[in-house]
Amino acid sequence: MTTERRHDIDSLRVLAFGLLILYHLGMAYVADWGWHVKSSHQSETLQLLMLAVNQWRMPLLFLISGAATYFLLYKLGSRGFLLQRLRQLVIPLLFGMLFVIPPQAYYEALANGAIEPGYFRFVWRYFTFQPWPAGSFTGSQVGITWNHLWYLPYLLCYTLAAIPIALWLGARQQQLKSWVAAVKAWQLVILPLLPLTLYGLFLFPRFGGINHAVVGDWYTHAQFFTFFILGYLLVSQQAPWKLLAQIRVPLVVSAALSYSLFLYFGRILPENSFYGQPFIGLLIVYANRWLWLLAVLAFAYRYLNRPFSWLPYANEAVYPCYILHQTIMVIAVFTLSSLSLGPVFEPLLVVLITAAGCLLMHELLIRRVPLLRLVFGLKPLTGKTNPVTGLIKGTWNCNK
């Protein structure tokens, strides 16, 4: 068993959420893909870049969450872990749905021509929790939405499921330690593909892709929870990571090849070209997804497992930035798209506004005000609180 601080996991968490923000920026500019607010400058070529990451970006986040669960359970115990996770997931989700998400729904409905301008009139109607006319905004059929914060209720489900599984695994700690420590390279590559392929064969045809609603999303749950558990298991020993670092170059070459096959089967090869084509195409989808994940983990372990000076601050800032970024981005895209800034300057300005808005709000407000730290999922700080301003005086304890 290993309980050492894994700086590569911390770094990957920051980079994965950074990639998520850039991906959402791309969603505003990629052609033929729907999103909340679209720019008039859209690119079909951008689809290739988006496809290169959208197969593994969310599995990576759930794998990292599973790894973090392993360390938190060991540190806090089942009860402490549950209480901390409830505070870090439920409170930010509720706060986000009440105060952060409504502007996204407003500007999407405005862009769709479903409402007249007037944000406060929209919010008054929004919080009646009644269905809106079809196509008003994402989630309008139920009257309220969590948009990009869907990750939080899914993670909450897996957190609750992880506790009894962790207790069961804990009773078999020695066997688990021996198995993970003895894993071979071919097992790392091949074994996870088996359940993923079964999900694609039997669950996807029945339940379809992700619906972001939690309920009835069994294909998505099976897939993401598998990545969550894989993260939990992999960080229990150092041996798999050392093995991954050794084969990192073959992994990235294999991942690039799998992506080429992914594009060939999905975009070039005609349907029913040969017997068994659907099954082989399915294998390529999951091989592409898993090989990229392994390559990212391998390079991160080799080059990012060190205590970077920027990491503690970035690791704290990433959660508030995740909660805030899409609202700032949607407002920026909607506002700037009418100014004819061009296909280069407009997205650059959007990403600068989004990054600056998130970081400034975190630095100047969120990390300094106890109540804001609570609703954005940050740990409390030690020190004395000024009763007038609500600001902390004392020692920052961001890594507690």
HUMO-V498759 format. One record per pair of residues at least 12 apart in sequence whose ideal C-beta (glycine too) atoms are under 8 Angstrom apart, sorted by the first residue. I is the first residue (numbers start at 1). J is the second residue. D is the distance in whole Angstrom. If there is no record, write none. Layout:
[[I | J | D] [I | J | D]]
This chain:
[[1 | 74 | 8] [1 | 173 | 7] [1 | 177 | 6] [1 | 236 | 6] [1 | 237 | 7] [2 | 235 | 7] [2 | 236 | 7] [2 | 237 | 6] [2 | 238 | 6] [3 | 71 | 7] [3 | 74 | 5] [3 | 75 | 8] [5 | 307 | 8] [6 | 67 | 7] [6 | 71 | 7] [6 | 235 | 6] [6 | 305 | 7] [7 | 304 | 7] [7 | 305 | 5] [7 | 306 | 6] [7 | 307 | 6] [7 | 308 | 7] [7 | 311 | 6] [8 | 300 | 4] [8 | 301 | 5] [8 | 304 | 4] [8 | 305 | 4] [9 | 64 | 6] [9 | 67 | 5] [9 | 68 | 7] [9 | 235 | 7] [9 | 300 | 8] [10 | 311 | 6] [10 | 315 | 5] [11 | 300 | 6] [11 | 304 | 4] [11 | 305 | 8] [11 | 308 | 7] [11 | 311 | 6] [12 | 60 | 7] [12 | 64 | 6] [12 | 296 | 7] [12 | 297 | 8] [12 | 300 | 5] [12 | 304 | 7] [13 | 64 | 5] [13 | 68 | 8] [13 | 315 | 7] [13 | 318 | 6] [14 | 311 | 7] [14 | 314 | 5] [14 | 315 | 6] [14 | 318 | 5] [15 | 300 | 8] [16 | 57 | 7] [16 | 60 | 5] [16 | 61 | 5] [16 | 64 | 6] [17 | 61 | 8] [17 | 318 | 5] [17 | 321 | 7] [17 | 322 | 5] [18 | 318 | 8] [19 | 53 | 6] [19 | 57 | 6] [20 | 57 | 6] [20 | 61 | 7] [20 | 322 | 7] [21 | 321 | 7] [21 | 322 | 8] [21 | 325 | 5] [21 | 329 | 8] [21 | 351 | 8] [21 | 354 | 7] [21 | 355 | 8] [22 | 351 | 7] [23 | 50 | 7] [23 | 53 | 6] [23 | 54 | 7] [23 | 57 | 6] [24 | 148 | 7] [24 | 325 | 7] [24 | 326 | 6] [24 | 329 | 6] [25 | 329 | 6] [25 | 347 | 6] [25 | 350 | 6] [25 | 351 | 5] [25 | 354 | 7] [26 | 46 | 6] [26 | 49 | 7] [26 | 50 | 5] [27 | 50 | 8] [28 | 329 | 7] [28 | 333 | 5] [28 | 347 | 8] [28 | 350 | 7] [29 | 41 | 6] [29 | 42 | 6] [29 | 43 | 6] [29 | 46 | 6] [29 | 343 | 8] [29 | 347 | 6] [30 | 42 | 7] [30 | 43 | 6] [30 | 44 | 8] [30 | 46 | 4] [30 | 47 | 6] [30 | 50 | 5] [31 | 43 | 6] [31 | 44 | 4] [31 | 46 | 7] [31 | 47 | 7] [32 | 44 | 7] [32 | 47 | 7] [33 | 47 | 7] [33 | 50 | 7] [36 | 104 | 6] [36 | 107 | 7] [36 | 108 | 4] [36 | 111 | 8] [36 | 137 | 7] [36 | 138 | 6] [36 | 147 | 7] [36 | 326 | 8] [36 | 330 | 5] [37 | 107 | 6] [37 | 108 | 6] [37 | 111 | 5] [37 | 330 | 5] [37 | 333 | 5] [37 | 334 | 5] [37 | 337 | 8] [38 | 111 | 8] [38 | 333 | 8] [39 | 333 | 6] [39 | 336 | 8] [39 | 337 | 5] [39 | 346 | 6] [39 | 347 | 7] [40 | 337 | 6] [41 | 337 | 8] [41 | 342 | 7] [41 | 343 | 4] [41 | 346 | 6] [41 | 347 | 7] [43 | 343 | 7] [48 | 263 | 7] [51 | 262 | 8] [51 | 263 | 7] [52 | 259 | 6] [55 | 262 | 7] [55 | 285 | 7] [55 | 288 | 6] [55 | 289 | 5] [55 | 292 | 7] [56 | 288 | 8] [56 | 289 | 5] [56 | 290 | 8] [56 | 292 | 4] [56 | 293 | 5] [56 | 296 | 7] [58 | 151 | 8] [58 | 224 | 7] [59 | 223 | 7] [59 | 224 | 7] [59 | 227 | 4] [59 | 289 | 6] [59 | 293 | 6] [60 | 227 | 8] [60 | 293 | 6] [60 | 296 | 6] [61 | 151 | 7] [62 | 154 | 8] [62 | 155 | 7] [62 | 158 | 7] [62 | 224 | 5] [62 | 225 | 8] [62 | 227 | 5] [62 | 228 | 5] [62 | 231 | 7] [63 | 227 | 5] [63 | 228 | 7] [63 | 230 | 6] [63 | 231 | 4] [63 | 234 | 8] [63 | 293 | 7] [63 | 297 | 8] [64 | 231 | 6] [65 | 155 | 6] [65 | 158 | 7] [65 | 228 | 6] [65 | 231 | 7] [66 | 158 | 8] [66 | 162 | 7] [66 | 227 | 7] [66 | 228 | 4] [66 | 229 | 6] [66 | 230 | 7] [66 | 231 | 3] [66 | 232 | 4] [66 | 233 | 8] [67 | 231 | 4] [67 | 232 | 7] [67 | 234 | 7] [67 | 235 | 4] [68 | 231 | 8] [69 | 81 | 8] [69 | 159 | 7] [69 | 162 | 5] [69 | 166 | 8] [69 | 228 | 7] [69 | 231 | 8] [69 | 232 | 6] [70 | 166 | 8] [70 | 231 | 8] [70 | 232 | 5] [70 | 235 | 5] [70 | 236 | 6] [71 | 235 | 7] [72 | 84 | 7] [72 | 85 | 8] [73 | 162 | 8] [73 | 163 | 8] [73 | 166 | 5] [78 | 163 | 5] [78 | 166 | 7] [78 | 167 | 7] [81 | 163 | 7] [82 | 159 | 8] [82 | 160 | 8] [82 | 163 | 6] [85 | 156 | 7] [85 | 159 | 5] [86 | 156 | 8] [87 | 374 | 8] [87 | 377 | 7] [88 | 319 | 8] [88 | 377 | 4] [89 | 152 | 5] [89 | 153 | 8] [89 | 155 | 6] [89 | 156 | 5] [89 | 159 | 7] [89 | 377 | 7] [90 | 156 | 7] [91 | 374 | 6] [91 | 375 | 6] [91 | 377 | 7] [92 | 149 | 8] [92 | 152 | 7] [92 | 319 | 7] [92 | 323 | 6] [92 | 375 | 6] [92 | 376 | 6] [92 | 377 | 4] [93 | 146 | 7] [93 | 149 | 6] [93 | 152 | 4] [93 | 153 | 6] [93 | 156 | 8] [95 | 375 | 4] [95 | 376 | 8] [96 | 146 | 7] [96 | 149 | 5] [96 | 152 | 8] [96 | 323 | 5] [97 | 144 | 7] [97 | 145 | 8] [97 | 146 | 5] [97 | 149 | 7] [100 | 149 | 8] [100 | 323 | 6] [100 | 324 | 6] [100 | 327 | 5] [101 | 145 | 6] [101 | 146 | 6] [101 | 147 | 5] [101 | 149 | 7] [101 | 327 | 7] [102 | 122 | 8] [102 | 123 | 6] [102 | 126 | 6] [103 | 119 | 7] [103 | 327 | 5] [103 | 330 | 7] [103 | 331 | 6] [104 | 137 | 8] [104 | 145 | 8] [104 | 147 | 5] [104 | 326 | 6] [104 | 327 | 5] [104 | 330 | 5] [105 | 122 | 8] [105 | 126 | 7] [105 | 136 | 8] [105 | 137 | 4] [105 | 138 | 7] [105 | 139 | 7] [105 | 140 | 7] [105 | 145 | 6] [105 | 147 | 8] [106 | 119 | 5] [106 | 122 | 5] [106 | 123 | 7] [106 | 126 | 8] [106 | 137 | 8] [107 | 330 | 5] [107 | 331 | 6] [107 | 334 | 5] [108 | 136 | 8] [108 | 137 | 4] [108 | 138 | 7] [108 | 330 | 7] [109 | 122 | 7] [109 | 132 | 7] [109 | 136 | 5] [109 | 137 | 5] [109 | 140 | 7] [110 | 334 | 7] [111 | 334 | 6] [112 | 135 | 6] [112 | 136 | 6] [112 | 137 | 7] [114 | 132 | 7] [114 | 133 | 6] [114 | 135 | 7] [114 | 136 | 4] [114 | 137 | 7] [114 | 140 | 8] [115 | 136 | 7] [126 | 143 | 7] [126 | 144 | 7] [127 | 144 | 8] [128 | 143 | 7] [129 | 143 | 5] [129 | 144 | 6] [130 | 143 | 5] [131 | 143 | 5] [146 | 212 | 8] [147 | 326 | 6] [148 | 322 | 8] [148 | 326 | 5] [149 | 323 | 7] [150 | 212 | 4] [150 | 213 | 8] [150 | 214 | 8] [153 | 214 | 5] [154 | 214 | 6] [154 | 220 | 8] [154 | 221 | 8] [154 | 224 | 6] [157 | 214 | 7] [157 | 221 | 7] [157 | 225 | 8] [158 | 224 | 7] [158 | 225 | 5] [158 | 228 | 5] [161 | 225 | 7] [162 | 228 | 7] [162 | 229 | 8] [162 | 232 | 7] [165 | 229 | 7] [166 | 232 | 7] [176 | 233 | 8] [176 | 236 | 7] [177 | 236 | 7] [177 | 237 | 6] [180 | 233 | 6] [180 | 234 | 7] [180 | 236 | 6] [180 | 237 | 4] [180 | 239 | 7] [180 | 240 | 6] [181 | 237 | 5] [181 | 239 | 5] [182 | 239 | 7] [183 | 239 | 7] [183 | 240 | 5] [183 | 243 | 7] [184 | 243 | 8] [185 | 243 | 6] [185 | 247 | 6] [188 | 240 | 6] [188 | 243 | 7] [188 | 244 | 7] [188 | 294 | 7] [189 | 290 | 7] [189 | 291 | 7] [189 | 294 | 7] [192 | 226 | 7] [192 | 230 | 6] [192 | 290 | 6] [193 | 283 | 7] [193 | 286 | 5] [193 | 287 | 6] [193 | 290 | 6] [195 | 222 | 8] [195 | 226 | 6] [196 | 223 | 7] [196 | 226 | 7] [196 | 286 | 4] [196 | 289 | 7] [196 | 290 | 7] [197 | 282 | 6] [197 | 283 | 6] [197 | 286 | 6] [199 | 219 | 6] [199 | 222 | 5] [199 | 223 | 6] [199 | 226 | 8] [200 | 282 | 5] [200 | 285 | 7] [200 | 286 | 6] [201 | 279 | 8] [201 | 282 | 7] [203 | 218 | 6] [203 | 219 | 4] [203 | 222 | 6] [204 | 219 | 5] [206 | 218 | 8] [206 | 219 | 8] [207 | 219 | 4] [207 | 220 | 8] [227 | 293 | 8] [234 | 297 | 8] [241 | 297 | 7] [241 | 298 | 8] [241 | 301 | 5] [242 | 301 | 8] [244 | 294 | 6] [244 | 297 | 6] [244 | 298 | 4] [244 | 301 | 6] [245 | 298 | 6] [245 | 301 | 5] [245 | 302 | 4] [247 | 298 | 7] [248 | 295 | 7] [248 | 298 | 4] [248 | 299 | 6] [248 | 302 | 6] [251 | 291 | 6] [251 | 294 | 5] [251 | 295 | 4] [251 | 298 | 5] [252 | 295 | 4] [252 | 298 | 8] [252 | 299 | 7] [254 | 291 | 5] [254 | 295 | 8] [255 | 288 | 7] [255 | 291 | 4] [255 | 292 | 5] [255 | 294 | 8] [255 | 295 | 5] [258 | 284 | 6] [258 | 287 | 5] [258 | 288 | 4] [258 | 291 | 5] [258 | 292 | 8] [259 | 288 | 6] [259 | 292 | 8] [261 | 284 | 5] [261 | 288 | 7] [262 | 284 | 5] [262 | 285 | 6] [262 | 288 | 5] [265 | 277 | 8] [265 | 280 | 7] [265 | 281 | 4] [265 | 284 | 6] [266 | 281 | 7] [312 | 398 | 6] [312 | 399 | 5] [313 | 398 | 7] [315 | 398 | 8] [315 | 399 | 8] [316 | 367 | 7] [316 | 378 | 6] [316 | 398 | 5] [317 | 358 | 8] [317 | 359 | 7] [317 | 362 | 5] [317 | 363 | 8] [317 | 367 | 8] [319 | 376 | 6] [319 | 377 | 5] [319 | 378 | 7] [320 | 358 | 7] [320 | 361 | 7] [320 | 362 | 5] [320 | 366 | 5] [320 | 367 | 8] [320 | 376 | 4] [320 | 377 | 8] [320 | 378 | 7] [321 | 358 | 4] [321 | 359 | 7] [321 | 362 | 6] [323 | 376 | 6] [323 | 377 | 8] [324 | 357 | 7] [324 | 358 | 5] [324 | 361 | 6] [325 | 354 | 5] [325 | 358 | 5] [328 | 353 | 7] [328 | 354 | 5] [328 | 357 | 4] [328 | 358 | 7] [329 | 350 | 6] [329 | 353 | 8] [329 | 354 | 5] [332 | 349 | 7] [332 | 350 | 5] [332 | 353 | 5] [332 | 354 | 6] [333 | 350 | 6] [336 | 349 | 6] [336 | 350 | 6] [366 | 378 | 7] [367 | 398 | 8] [368 | 391 | 5] [368 | 392 | 6] [369 | 390 | 5] [369 | 391 | 7] [370 | 385 | 6] [370 | 390 | 6] [370 | 392 | 7] [371 | 390 | 7] [379 | 397 | 7] [379 | 398 | 7] [379 | 400 | 6] [381 | 394 | 7] [381 | 395 | 8] [381 | 396 | 6] [381 | 397 | 5] [381 | 398 | 8] [382 | 394 | 6] [382 | 395 | 5] [382 | 397 | 5] [382 | 400 | 8] [383 | 395 | 6] [383 | 396 | 8] [383 | 397 | 8]]
